[in-house]
């Protein structure tokens, strides 16, 4: 066997060739990476220019809500009331009771006519609840004046994007929602005392607060406004069971409902979310510290929902540092482009719903569009109970850091349409009651409400067809929407067989139809409470 030995000169030549080759490969890698970076930026900028040319991408100045006129600004009233309610130590802080309590499919207990104030877990006398409300009378008086000043300037600093947590704190969302809950209970007490006029005043204030929060044009505000209007819907149902109503009172209440539009609110929120997101995106790309702070805030938010992540070790921290570098210069641009396409899909869905007055086909198109982008699969918890918990349902994945929110916004759109449908039903129910007060009976068809009580025959926002309505022989009425699946089941309020839900809530997504409920019979009420006793024991 012959052994070949390289002389030192040949060894040096080989080493230099290897070194030069390695350096050339590294230089090629750097050049290719730089070129790819600018290609990604160019693709994003080109698509942004296309959206702007079509009017689908607006500046923050165009997305900000118009200023509130001082004579309409109820901020001072609201903040005074919130300060007082935050000091409340009465039983209302633990023993809250709701109106419109569903005890069977399509059947509601008329709470104001019951001998006691009952909730699912508590029972109180009317005297005890009234005394607790009396302790908060000054706050309630302030809130009851919100209908006179129906707009609120929350002093939002949209130019700071999402990073400045204090900009969200000034919304006082939980406190405003609490104010609506107090108004709802106070209105129920008014109805028990036979004062429907006072209950209507409180409901109108609840609707004013709903509109004020909605006009902050953030997705979280939009969804809180839906929670708030649900209290108003429930109290309105109780009001319509009263015996001392006037047509003029109901006309004013109907007018306030007609001023709301949750689909438009959702559209505004999408635009503002995109604008504020752009502000934060620029900041995260410019600063590792800003991006690190956002990732830490994400981890903290997950911990708030009981989803604490294990602290990363040295290797994990090193991996995150590398990923942050890759995100800032490459990954973020691909994700930004996908998110831009996602926002365009969501906005197109809104436009299609407005054009066709039906959400079924529009949401089918939306799902297909998001599937093509690979966005739909980013939300592994489509049934998550809240917008925020859904957003933070998983640890940060920097490859989908921006487009994750698109899948959550899409789920919020489904909820928005549910409450927009409910709004149409509530407006129609009020108009029907106005007709009955003047004519002594229900109309044979909804067309009889036009034009005196409604400008046009109301449409089911889910199907685009007129809301199904029937006058029944027993003196009651049947008013409903085809429900989440868009299939008209003849006004069947029961749940589909494939659900494990036991909720009687009339807007349950698993209900066959969303039926505006009728008062429950004494037998149905007894059966409900017996069932509740068995459940507790």
C-alpha positions in Angstrom: 0.0 0.0 0.0 1.4 3.3 -1.1 0.8 6.4 1.2 0.7 9.7 -0.6 1.9 12.6 1.4 1.1 16.2 0.4 3.9 18.6 0.7 3.4 21.7 2.9 2.9 24.0 -0.1 0.1 21.8 -1.5 -1.5 21.6 2.0 -1.5 25.4 2.2 -3.1 25.6 -1.3 -5.8 23.1 -0.4 -6.5 25.0 2.9 -6.8 28.3 1.0 -9.1 26.8 -1.5 -11.4 25.4 1.2 -11.3 28.7 3.1 -12.0 30.7 0.0 -14.8 28.3 -0.9 -16.3 28.5 2.5 -16.1 32.3 2.5 -17.7 32.4 -1.0 -20.5 30.2 0.3 -21.0 32.4 3.3 -21.0 35.5 1.2 -23.5 33.9 -1.2 -25.7 33.0 1.7 -25.6 36.5 3.0 -26.3 38.0 -0.4 -29.1 35.6 -1.0 -30.6 36.4 2.5 -30.3 40.1 1.8 -31.9 39.8 -1.6 -34.7 37.6 -0.1 -35.3 40.2 2.6 -35.8 43.0 0.0 -37.9 40.7 -2.1 -40.2 40.1 0.8 -40.4 43.8 1.6 -41.1 44.6 -2.0 -43.9 42.0 -2.1 -45.5 43.5 1.0 -45.2 47.1 -0.2 -46.6 46.2 -3.6 -49.7 44.5 -2.0 -50.1 47.4 0.3 -50.1 49.8 -2.6 -52.7 47.7 -4.4 -55.0 47.7 -1.3 -54.5 51.5 -0.9 -55.3 52.1 -4.6 -58.6 50.2 -4.1 -59.4 52.1 -0.9 -59.1 48.9 1.2 -56.2 50.2 3.2 -56.6 53.4 5.1 -54.4 55.6 7.3 -54.9 55.7 11.1 -56.3 59.3 10.8 -59.1 57.9 8.6 -59.9 55.1 11.0 -60.2 57.2 14.2 -63.8 57.9 15.2 -65.0 61.5 14.8 -64.6 63.7 17.9 -67.4 63.8 20.4 -69.3 67.1 20.7 -69.0 68.5 24.3 -72.8 68.8 24.7 -73.1 65.0 23.8 -70.2 63.7 25.8 -71.4 61.6 28.8 -67.8 60.8 29.9 -68.1 62.8 33.1 -71.4 61.2 34.1 -70.1 57.7 33.3 -66.8 58.1 35.2 -68.6 59.5 38.3 -70.9 56.6 38.3 -68.1 54.1 37.9 -66.2 55.6 40.8 -69.3 55.2 43.0 -70.0 51.7 41.8 -66.5 50.6 42.5 -67.0 51.4 46.1 -70.2 49.3 46.3 -70.1 46.6 49.0 -73.8 45.6 48.9 -75.1 42.1 48.1 -75.2 43.2 44.4 -71.5 42.4 44.1 -72.1 38.7 44.8 -75.9 38.1 44.4 -76.6 39.4 40.9 -79.8 38.4 39.2 -80.7 38.5 35.5 -83.8 39.0 33.5 -85.1 36.9 30.7 -84.3 33.6 32.5 -84.8 30.7 30.0 -86.5 27.8 31.8 -87.3 25.7 28.7 -86.7 25.9 25.0 -88.4 29.1 23.8 -89.9 29.8 27.2 -88.9 32.5 29.7 -89.7 33.1 33.3 -91.1 36.6 33.7 -88.7 37.6 36.5 -90.5 40.8 37.5 -93.7 38.9 38.4 -92.0 36.4 40.7 -92.4 36.6 44.5 -88.6 36.6 44.9 -85.5 37.7 42.9 -83.9 34.4 41.8 -80.8 33.6 39.9 -79.3 30.2 39.2 -77.4 30.2 42.4 -79.0 32.8 44.6 -82.4 33.9 46.0 -83.2 37.3 47.5 -86.3 39.3 48.4 -87.3 42.3 46.3 -86.9 44.4 49.4 -83.3 43.3 49.9 -82.4 44.0 46.2 -84.2 47.4 46.3 -82.3 48.3 49.5 -79.0 47.4 47.8 -79.9 49.4 44.7 -80.8 52.4 47.0 -77.2 52.4 48.3 -76.1 53.0 44.7 -78.9 55.4 43.7 -76.6 58.3 43.0 -74.6 56.2 40.5 -77.8 54.8 38.9 -79.2 58.4 38.6 -76.0 59.4 36.7 -76.1 56.3 34.5 -79.8 56.9 33.7 -78.9 60.3 32.2 -76.6 58.6 29.6 -79.5 58.6 27.1 -79.3 62.4 27.2 -75.5 62.3 26.5 -75.2 59.1 24.5 -71.5 59.5 23.4 -68.4 59.1 25.4 -64.8 60.3 24.7 -62.6 57.7 26.3 -59.4 59.7 25.3 -58.0 56.7 23.4 -54.4 57.2 22.1 -54.6 55.1 19.0 -51.3 56.3 17.7 -49.6 54.2 20.4 -50.9 51.0 18.9 -51.5 48.0 21.2 -48.3 48.2 23.2 -49.4 50.9 25.7 -51.6 48.9 28.0 -52.8 52.1 29.7 -54.4 53.1 26.4 -56.7 50.1 26.9 -57.2 50.7 30.7 -58.9 54.0 30.0 -61.7 52.1 28.3 -62.8 50.8 31.7 -64.5 48.0 29.8 -65.2 45.8 32.8 -66.5 48.8 34.8 -68.8 49.9 32.0 -70.2 46.4 31.6 -70.8 46.4 35.4 -72.7 49.6 35.1 -75.0 48.0 32.5 -75.6 45.1 34.8 -76.6 47.4 37.6 -79.0 49.3 35.3 -80.5 46.0 34.2 -81.2 44.9 37.7 -82.6 48.3 38.6 -84.9 48.2 35.6 -86.1 44.8 36.7 -87.0 46.2 40.1 -88.8 49.1 38.3 -90.9 46.6 36.4 -91.7 44.7 39.6 -93.0 48.0 41.0 -95.1 48.6 37.9 -92.9 51.5 36.6 -92.2 50.5 33.0 -91.3 54.1 32.0 -88.3 54.0 34.4 -87.3 50.6 33.1 -87.3 51.9 29.5 -85.2 54.9 30.6 -82.6 52.6 32.0 -82.7 50.4 28.9 -82.1 53.4 26.7 -79.1 54.3 28.9 -77.8 50.7 28.5 -78.0 51.1 24.7 -76.2 54.4 24.9 -73.4 52.8 26.8 -73.3 50.0 24.3 -73.0 52.4 21.4 -70.3 54.4 23.1 -68.1 51.4 23.7 -68.7 50.1 20.2 -67.5 53.3 18.7 -64.0 52.9 20.2 -63.5 50.7 17.1 -61.4 48.0 18.7 -62.3 44.3 18.4 -62.4 43.8 22.2 -64.6 46.8 22.6 -66.9 45.5 19.9 -67.3 42.2 21.7 -67.8 43.8 25.1 -70.6 45.9 23.5 -72.3 42.6 22.4 -72.2 41.4 26.0 -73.7 44.7 27.1 -76.5 44.6 24.6 -77.4 41.1 25.7 -78.5 42.7 29.0 -80.5 45.3 27.2 -82.2 42.6 25.1 -83.1 40.6 28.2 -84.6 43.6 30.0 -86.4 44.6 26.8 -88.1 41.2 26.7 -89.3 41.8 30.3 -90.5 45.3 29.4 -92.6 43.9 26.6 -94.5 41.7 29.1 -95.6 44.8 31.0 -99.2 46.0 31.1 -98.6 49.8 31.4 -96.7 50.5 28.2 -97.3 53.3 25.8 -96.6 53.3 22.0 -94.5 56.5 22.4 -92.3 54.9 25.0 -91.6 51.9 22.8 -91.0 54.0 19.8 -88.2 55.8 21.5 -86.7 52.5 22.6 -87.0 51.1 19.1 -85.2 54.1 17.7 -82.2 53.5 20.0 -81.9 49.9 18.8 -82.1 51.1 15.2 -79.1 53.4 15.7 -76.9 50.4 16.6 -75.3 48.4 13.8 -72.9 45.6 14.9 -71.8 44.7 11.4 -70.6 48.2 10.8 -69.0 48.2 14.2 -67.2 45.0 13.3 -66.0 46.6 10.0 -64.6 49.6 11.9 -62.9 47.4 14.4 -61.2 45.4 11.7 -59.8 48.6 10.2 -58.6 49.9 13.5 -57.0 46.6 14.5 -55.1 46.7 11.2 -53.9 50.3 11.7 -52.8 49.8 15.3 -51.2 46.5 14.4 -49.1 48.3 11.7 -47.9 50.8 14.3 -46.8 47.9 16.6 -45.2 46.0 13.7 -42.9 48.9 12.8 -41.9 49.2 16.5 -41.2 45.4 16.9 -39.1 45.4 13.7 -37.0 48.3 14.9 -36.3 47.1 18.4 -35.5 43.7 19.9 -36.5 45.1 23.3 -40.0 46.1 22.0 -40.5 42.6 20.5 -39.2 40.9 23.6 -41.6 43.0 25.7 -44.5 41.9 23.5 -43.6 38.3 23.8 -43.4 38.6 27.5 -46.8 40.3 27.6 -48.2 37.4 25.5 -46.8 34.9 28.0 -48.3 36.9 30.9 -51.7 37.0 29.2 -51.6 33.2 28.8 -50.9 32.9 32.5 -54.0 34.9 33.3 -56.0 32.2 31.6 -54.3 29.4 33.4 -52.0 28.6 30.5 -48.7 29.3 32.1 -45.7 28.2 30.0 -42.6 26.6 31.5 -39.7 29.2 31.8 -37.2 28.7 29.0 -33.8 27.4 29.8 -30.5 28.7 28.3 -31.1 26.8 25.1 -34.7 28.0 24.9 -33.6 31.7 25.4 -30.9 31.3 22.7 -33.4 29.8 20.3 -35.8 32.7 20.9 -33.1 35.2 20.3 -32.3 33.6 16.9 -36.0 33.3 16.1 -36.5 37.0 16.9 -33.7 37.9 14.5 -35.2 35.7 11.8 -38.6 37.2 12.4 -37.5 40.8 12.2 -35.8 40.4 8.9 -37.6 37.6 7.1 -40.5 35.8 8.8 -42.4 38.9 9.7 -42.7 40.0 6.1 -44.2 36.6 4.9 -46.6 36.7 7.9 -47.5 40.3 7.3 -48.4 39.5 3.7 -50.5 36.6 4.8 -52.2 38.8 7.5 -52.9 41.5 4.9 -54.6 39.0 2.6 -56.5 37.7 5.7 -57.8 41.2 6.5 -58.9 41.6 2.9 -60.8 38.3 3.1 -62.6 39.5 6.3 -63.4 42.9 4.8 -64.7 41.3 1.7 -67.0 39.1 3.8 -68.5 42.2 5.4 -69.1 43.8 2.0 -70.7 40.6 0.7 -73.0 40.4 3.7 -74.0 44.1 3.2 -74.6 43.5 -0.5 -76.6 40.3 -0.2 -78.1 40.7 3.3 -77.1 37.1 4.0 -74.2 35.8 5.9 -74.3 32.1 5.0 -72.7 32.3 1.5 -70.4 35.1 2.6 -69.0 33.0 5.5 -68.5 30.0 3.3 -66.5 32.2 0.9 -64.5 33.5 3.9 -63.7 30.1 5.2 -62.5 29.0 1.7 -60.3 32.2 1.4 -58.7 31.7 4.9 -58.1 28.0 4.1 -56.2 29.0 1.0 -54.0 31.3 3.1 -53.5 28.6 5.7 -55.0 30.9 8.4 -58.1 28.9 9.5 -56.0 26.1 11.0 -54.2 28.7 13.3 -57.1 28.8 15.7 -57.3 25.3 17.3 -60.0 26.5 19.7 -62.9 27.8 17.5 -65.3 27.3 20.3 -63.3 29.3 22.8 -65.7 31.4 25.0 -64.0 34.7 24.7 -62.0 36.6 22.1 -59.1 37.2 24.3 -58.7 33.6 25.5 -58.9 32.4 21.9 -56.2 34.9 20.9 -53.8 33.6 23.6 -54.8 29.9 23.4 -51.4 28.9 22.3 -47.8 29.9 23.0 -46.3 32.4 20.6 -45.5 31.0 17.2 -43.4 33.7 15.4 -44.1 32.2 12.0 -47.8 33.1 12.5 -47.4 35.9 15.1 -49.5 38.4 13.0 -51.9 36.1 11.1 -53.0 34.4 14.3 -55.3 37.3 15.1 -57.0 37.0 11.7 -58.4 33.6 12.7 -59.7 35.0 16.0 -61.2 38.0 14.2 -63.0 35.6 11.9 -64.6 33.9 14.9 -65.6 37.3 16.3 -67.4 38.0 13.0 -69.6 34.9 13.6 -70.6 36.3 17.0 -71.3 39.7 15.6 -73.7 38.4 13.1 -75.5 36.5 15.9 -76.2 39.7 17.7 -77.0 41.7 14.6 -79.7 39.0 14.0 -80.9 39.4 17.5 -81.0 43.2 17.1 -83.3 42.8 14.1 -85.6 40.4 16.0 -85.8 42.7 19.1 -86.6 45.7 16.8 -89.4 43.6 15.2 -90.7 42.5 18.6 -91.0 46.1 19.8 -92.7 47.1 16.5 -95.2 44.2 16.9 -96.0 45.3 20.5 -96.5 48.9 19.3 -99.0 47.5 16.7 -100.8 45.5 19.3 -101.1 48.4 21.6 -102.8 50.5 18.9 -104.9 47.7 17.3 -105.6 45.3 20.1 -104.2 42.3 18.3 -101.1 41.1 16.5 -100.8 41.7 12.8 -101.4 38.8 10.4 -98.1 39.4 8.7 -95.0 41.7 9.1 -95.9 43.7 6.1 -98.7 45.3 8.1 -96.0 47.0 10.2 -94.7 49.0 7.2 -94.4 52.0 7.1 -95.8 53.1 10.4 -93.7 50.9 12.7 -90.9 49.7 10.4 -89.5 51.2 7.2 -89.5 47.8 5.5 -90.2 44.1 6.2 -87.4 43.0 8.4 -84.9 40.6 7.0 -83.2 37.6 8.6 -79.5 38.6 8.5 -78.5 34.9 8.3 -80.5 34.0 5.2 -81.4 37.3 3.6 -85.1 36.3 3.6 -87.9 38.0 5.6 -87.9 37.1 9.3 -90.4 34.2 9.8 -93.4 35.3 11.7 -96.8 33.7 12.5 -99.8 34.9 14.5 -100.9 32.0 16.6 -104.5 31.0 17.5 -103.8 31.1 21.2 -103.1 34.8 21.0 -99.3 34.5 21.1 -96.9 35.0 18.2 -94.0 33.1 16.7 -91.0 35.3 15.6 -87.7 33.7 14.8 -84.5 33.5 12.7 -83.4 30.3 10.9 -80.5 30.1 13.3 -76.8 29.4 12.9 -77.2 26.8 10.1 -79.6 29.0 8.1 -82.2 26.2 7.8 -85.8 27.1 8.7 -87.1 24.5 11.0 -90.5 26.1 11.5 -89.6 27.9 14.7 -88.1 25.0 16.6 -86.2 26.3 19.6 -84.8 23.0 20.7 -81.1 22.0 20.4 -79.8 19.7 17.7 -79.1 16.2 18.8 -75.3 16.4 18.2 -74.7 18.9 21.0 -73.9 18.2 24.6 -75.1 21.7 25.6 -78.0 22.0 28.1 -78.4 25.8 27.7 -81.9 27.1 26.9 -80.4 30.4 25.7 -82.5 31.5 22.7 -79.3 32.4 20.6 -77.6 29.0 21.3 -75.6 28.2 18.1 -76.8 24.6 18.4 -80.5 25.6 18.5 -82.5 24.6 15.4 -84.0 28.1 15.2 -83.5 31.3 17.2 -87.0 31.9 18.5 -88.0 35.1 20.3 -89.4 33.4 23.4 -92.8 33.5 25.0 -93.6 33.5 28.8 -93.2 30.1 30.5 -96.2 28.3 32.0 -96.3 27.6 35.8 -95.7 23.9 35.0 -92.6 24.7 33.0 -91.3 27.0 35.8 -91.9 24.2 38.4 -90.2 21.6 36.3 -87.2 23.9 35.8 -86.7 24.5 39.5 -87.0 20.9 40.3 -84.4 20.1 37.7 -82.1 22.8 39.3 -82.5 21.3 42.7 -81.6 17.8 41.4 -78.6 19.3 39.7 -77.3 21.0 42.8 -77.7 17.9 45.0 
